[in-house]
């Protein structure tokens, strides 16, 4: 895809808003129901990112605009070493864009599909890294609701990062979430409760999902045979009757921790960072070192290439009806057609697009960081000047009324 873009460095005004034109598109690496992800390079800084772009028309047709806006709002408020952090958000006539950290190690689902069997020490570190991210999300009152191998990306060194806040929700101190949301095989029992019995759920659902994911990483399959098509009554029946099989080759300490995470009783479930830190299996963990990413993971992704399905690139080049590299020509042609076509249906769609145009939240973390650094520099200068003024005074001289 990069062949369709010039490598020439363009000069951009630092005060102008970041847009699609600021990036060179390199290749496709992922796709969802109405959004795709590609690797991009910012033309002025040469920094590499992942860019998620969501087609406005598809979002409108599938009633997903509110979810996109909610995800943007959540991600703009977050920054953590074990999250995939948002850098820029912008839009054009066709798409909404989110530019985030590029993690070249691939997601854990990809590695499971490559028949990687993760060692206990590796899974142990993943649990710690994801737990620190979940603790941070709790401090922001955010329930992720979709912790699973597909949504945990590795960097080149193999450290874990949570991504995809599409169905995350924010709860206040007295409130609990009530809507049924998530990916069935990873959803906690309390989410499936019948409507008449449902009292709501909160942060512990993410810790259950972490336990299911850890089990799957160790064994290559999940503890419960739940599929997206499995009826809720069958799932509840499994939770009440099925016994989870823990392999005899696993250490008793790991089995004990998994049991505390995959615990149906909320009072007994390990669902806070302090619960994890007090577990004997993790007694040797230096949590500051985990946060600083100074503990090496036992699994190192393949270096020098993207760890993802290579067919995504072919699909974008050959099958995609609206390829990204032809966007400029397509938008120019679309503008002419829209001027001619004023049908009621087109008018209704335009109303939705105008609403998105007004309400979309533009974001620029690079600019935000620059402004924060300038404020800190100014504060330091003021403090330094005050300190110099104080040093220039003789504070030992007594006022005249104290002289005998």
HELIX and SHEET records of a PDB file:
HELIX    1   1 UNK A    2  UNK A    4  5                                   3    
HELIX    2   2 UNK A   20  UNK A   22  5                                   3    
HELIX    3   3 UNK A   56  UNK A   61  1                                   6    
HELIX    4   4 UNK A   65  UNK A   76  1                                  12    
HELIX    5   5 UNK A  108  UNK A  113  1                                   6    
HELIX    6   6 UNK A  120  UNK A  139  1                                  20    
HELIX    7   7 UNK A  149  UNK A  151  5                                   3    
HELIX    8   8 UNK A  184  UNK A  186  5                                   3    
HELIX    9   9 UNK A  189  UNK A  192  5                                   4    
HELIX   10  10 UNK A  204  UNK A  219  1                                  16    
HELIX   11  11 UNK A  232  UNK A  241  1                                  10    
HELIX   12  12 UNK A  252  UNK A  261  1                                  10    
HELIX   13  13 UNK A  273  UNK A  277  1                                   5    
HELIX   14  14 UNK A  280  UNK A  282  5                                   3    
HELIX   15  15 UNK A  287  UNK A  291  1                                   5    
HELIX   16  16 UNK A  311  UNK A  314  1                                   4    
HELIX   17  17 UNK A  315  UNK A  319  3                                   5    
HELIX   18  18 UNK A  324  UNK A  326  5                                   3    
HELIX   19  19 UNK A  327  UNK A  340  1                                  14    
HELIX   20  20 UNK A  344  UNK A  359  1                                  16    
HELIX   21  21 UNK A  365  UNK A  391  1                                  27    
HELIX   22  22 UNK A  400  UNK A  402  5                                   3    
SHEET    1   A 6 UNK A  23  UNK A  31  0                                        
SHEET    2   A 6 UNK A  35  UNK A  42 -1                                        
SHEET    3   A 6 UNK A  48  UNK A  55 -1                                        
SHEET    4   A 6 UNK A  95  UNK A 101 -1                                        
SHEET    5   A 6 UNK A  86  UNK A  91 -1                                        
SHEET    6   A 6 UNK A 363  UNK A 364 -1                                        
SHEET    1   B 2 UNK A 142  UNK A 143  0                                        
SHEET    2   B 2 UNK A 169  UNK A 170 -1                                        
SHEET    1   C 2 UNK A 152  UNK A 154  0                                        
SHEET    2   C 2 UNK A 160  UNK A 162 -1                                        
END                                                                             
